[in-house]
């Protein structure tokens, strides 16, 4: 898989996250449910990113964040995404796994 394909999938996922966050806020304010279309769009974009072959540690970290956002790994195993991200980014000498290269956390 090319770097271009990864960048497109990541950009699509970041956009889906932004739309999802906006929809969550709208639903909270209106006392409404989250739009199934927005939720499905986010899920599709997350799966598309997760299924792209990764070629760097940062890309693996991005997949971990997308998986956590998709299935809420933190709910199943509290702290798991943070542990995995800390280990991955520690290999690069970065102390915090929650940094700019990652998509936003939706948790």
BALOBA-1460 file (C-alpha; in Angstrom, 3 decimals):
// residues 107
<rec num="1" residu="x" x="0.000" y="0.000" z="0.000"/>
<rec num="2" residu="x" x="1.323" y="3.414" z="-0.845"/>
<rec num="3" residu="x" x="1.934" y="6.311" z="1.494"/>
<rec num="4" residu="x" x="-0.664" y="8.212" z="-0.532"/>
<rec num="5" residu="x" x="-3.336" y="5.596" z="0.240"/>
<rec num="6" residu="x" x="-2.487" y="5.819" z="3.954"/>
<rec num="7" residu="x" x="-2.651" y="9.625" z="3.917"/>
<rec num="8" residu="x" x="-6.040" y="9.550" z="2.163"/>
<rec num="9" residu="x" x="-7.440" y="7.004" z="4.656"/>
<rec num="10" residu="x" x="-6.078" y="9.022" z="7.587"/>
<rec num="11" residu="x" x="-7.504" y="12.300" z="6.249"/>
<rec num="12" residu="x" x="-10.876" y="10.624" z="5.693"/>
<rec num="13" residu="x" x="-10.777" y="9.256" z="9.240"/>
<rec num="14" residu="x" x="-9.848" y="12.617" z="10.770"/>
<rec num="15" residu="x" x="-12.772" y="14.206" z="8.890"/>
<rec num="16" residu="x" x="-15.140" y="11.461" z="10.097"/>
<rec num="17" residu="x" x="-13.937" y="12.029" z="13.683"/>
<rec num="18" residu="x" x="-14.596" y="15.763" z="13.413"/>
<rec num="19" residu="x" x="-18.098" y="15.137" z="12.067"/>
<rec num="20" residu="x" x="-18.754" y="12.567" z="14.787"/>
<rec num="21" residu="x" x="-17.625" y="14.952" z="17.532"/>
<rec num="22" residu="x" x="-19.874" y="17.680" z="16.093"/>
<rec num="23" residu="x" x="-22.797" y="15.249" z="15.961"/>
<rec num="24" residu="x" x="-22.235" y="14.106" z="19.561"/>
<rec num="25" residu="x" x="-22.293" y="17.728" z="20.704"/>
<rec num="26" residu="x" x="-25.424" y="18.454" z="18.655"/>
<rec num="27" residu="x" x="-27.185" y="15.399" z="20.091"/>
<rec num="28" residu="x" x="-26.150" y="16.363" z="23.628"/>
<rec num="29" residu="x" x="-27.499" y="19.900" z="23.237"/>
<rec num="30" residu="x" x="-30.724" y="18.773" z="21.555"/>
<rec num="31" residu="x" x="-31.249" y="15.778" z="23.860"/>
<rec num="32" residu="x" x="-31.362" y="13.647" z="20.740"/>
<rec num="33" residu="x" x="-29.769" y="10.442" z="19.503"/>
<rec num="34" residu="x" x="-26.632" y="10.470" z="17.396"/>
<rec num="35" residu="x" x="-27.410" y="10.210" z="13.692"/>
<rec num="36" residu="x" x="-26.978" y="6.593" z="12.519"/>
<rec num="37" residu="x" x="-25.536" y="7.912" z="9.248"/>
<rec num="38" residu="x" x="-22.798" y="9.877" z="11.050"/>
<rec num="39" residu="x" x="-22.009" y="6.889" z="13.283"/>
<rec num="40" residu="x" x="-21.857" y="4.569" z="10.265"/>
<rec num="41" residu="x" x="-19.644" y="7.013" z="8.375"/>
<rec num="42" residu="x" x="-17.219" y="7.110" z="11.310"/>
<rec num="43" residu="x" x="-17.214" y="3.313" z="11.602"/>
<rec num="44" residu="x" x="-16.533" y="2.894" z="7.888"/>
<rec num="45" residu="x" x="-13.658" y="5.391" z="7.948"/>
<rec num="46" residu="x" x="-12.168" y="3.743" z="11.063"/>
<rec num="47" residu="x" x="-12.271" y="0.310" z="9.445"/>
<rec num="48" residu="x" x="-10.752" y="1.670" z="6.235"/>
<rec num="49" residu="x" x="-7.829" y="3.111" z="8.210"/>
<rec num="50" residu="x" x="-7.385" y="0.019" z="10.381"/>
<rec num="51" residu="x" x="-7.308" y="-2.235" z="7.313"/>
<rec num="52" residu="x" x="-4.607" y="-0.193" z="5.549"/>
<rec num="53" residu="x" x="-1.208" y="-1.866" z="5.890"/>
<rec num="54" residu="x" x="0.976" y="0.139" z="8.288"/>
<rec num="55" residu="x" x="4.609" y="0.826" z="7.491"/>
<rec num="56" residu="x" x="5.610" y="2.920" z="10.527"/>
<rec num="57" residu="x" x="5.185" y="2.868" z="14.286"/>
<rec num="58" residu="x" x="3.198" y="6.113" z="14.082"/>
<rec num="59" residu="x" x="0.746" y="4.459" z="11.687"/>
<rec num="60" residu="x" x="0.302" y="1.585" z="14.125"/>
<rec num="61" residu="x" x="-0.433" y="4.162" z="16.835"/>
<rec num="62" residu="x" x="-3.007" y="5.756" z="14.554"/>
<rec num="63" residu="x" x="-4.624" y="2.347" z="14.102"/>
<rec num="64" residu="x" x="-4.736" y="1.831" z="17.880"/>
<rec num="65" residu="x" x="-6.532" y="5.161" z="18.312"/>
<rec num="66" residu="x" x="-8.993" y="4.349" z="15.504"/>
<rec num="67" residu="x" x="-9.689" y="0.917" z="17.027"/>
<rec num="68" residu="x" x="-10.233" y="2.461" z="20.461"/>
<rec num="69" residu="x" x="-12.642" y="4.994" z="18.977"/>
<rec num="70" residu="x" x="-14.463" y="2.290" z="17.016"/>
<rec num="71" residu="x" x="-14.947" y="-0.381" z="19.682"/>
<rec num="72" residu="x" x="-14.055" y="1.506" z="22.877"/>
<rec num="73" residu="x" x="-11.137" y="-0.688" z="23.915"/>
<rec num="74" residu="x" x="-10.844" y="1.404" z="27.075"/>
<rec num="75" residu="x" x="-14.215" y="0.092" z="28.204"/>
<rec num="76" residu="x" x="-13.137" y="-3.531" z="27.746"/>
<rec num="77" residu="x" x="-9.645" y="-3.084" z="29.186"/>
<rec num="78" residu="x" x="-9.184" y="0.208" z="31.008"/>
<rec num="79" residu="x" x="-5.958" y="1.908" z="29.973"/>
<rec num="80" residu="x" x="-5.133" y="-0.528" z="27.143"/>
<rec num="81" residu="x" x="-4.943" y="2.047" z="24.336"/>
<rec num="82" residu="x" x="-2.766" y="4.329" z="26.464"/>
<rec num="83" residu="x" x="-0.440" y="1.433" z="27.335"/>
<rec num="84" residu="x" x="-0.075" y="0.427" z="23.690"/>
<rec num="85" residu="x" x="0.435" y="4.003" z="22.517"/>
<rec num="86" residu="x" x="2.968" y="4.711" z="25.275"/>
<rec num="87" residu="x" x="4.953" y="1.626" z="24.241"/>
<rec num="88" residu="x" x="4.815" y="2.443" z="20.532"/>
<rec num="89" residu="x" x="5.760" y="6.078" z="20.937"/>
<rec num="90" residu="x" x="8.364" y="5.163" z="23.563"/>
<rec num="91" residu="x" x="10.166" y="3.243" z="20.804"/>
<rec num="92" residu="x" x="10.460" y="6.592" z="19.015"/>
<rec num="93" residu="x" x="11.595" y="8.448" z="22.127"/>
<rec num="94" residu="x" x="8.286" y="10.317" z="22.456"/>
<rec num="95" residu="x" x="7.066" y="10.450" z="26.046"/>
<rec num="96" residu="x" x="3.366" y="11.042" z="25.337"/>
<rec num="97" residu="x" x="1.389" y="8.786" z="23.017"/>
<rec num="98" residu="x" x="-1.444" y="11.294" z="22.830"/>
<rec num="99" residu="x" x="0.265" y="13.653" z="20.423"/>
<rec num="100" residu="x" x="-0.397" y="15.414" z="17.135"/>
<rec num="101" residu="x" x="0.068" y="12.468" z="14.721"/>
<rec num="102" residu="x" x="-2.906" y="10.644" z="16.241"/>
<rec num="103" residu="x" x="-6.544" y="11.084" z="15.301"/>
<rec num="104" residu="x" x="-8.573" y="12.627" z="18.137"/>
<rec num="105" residu="x" x="-9.795" y="10.422" z="20.927"/>
<rec num="106" residu="x" x="-13.581" y="10.116" z="20.939"/>
<rec num="107" residu="x" x="-13.682" y="8.600" z="24.427"/>
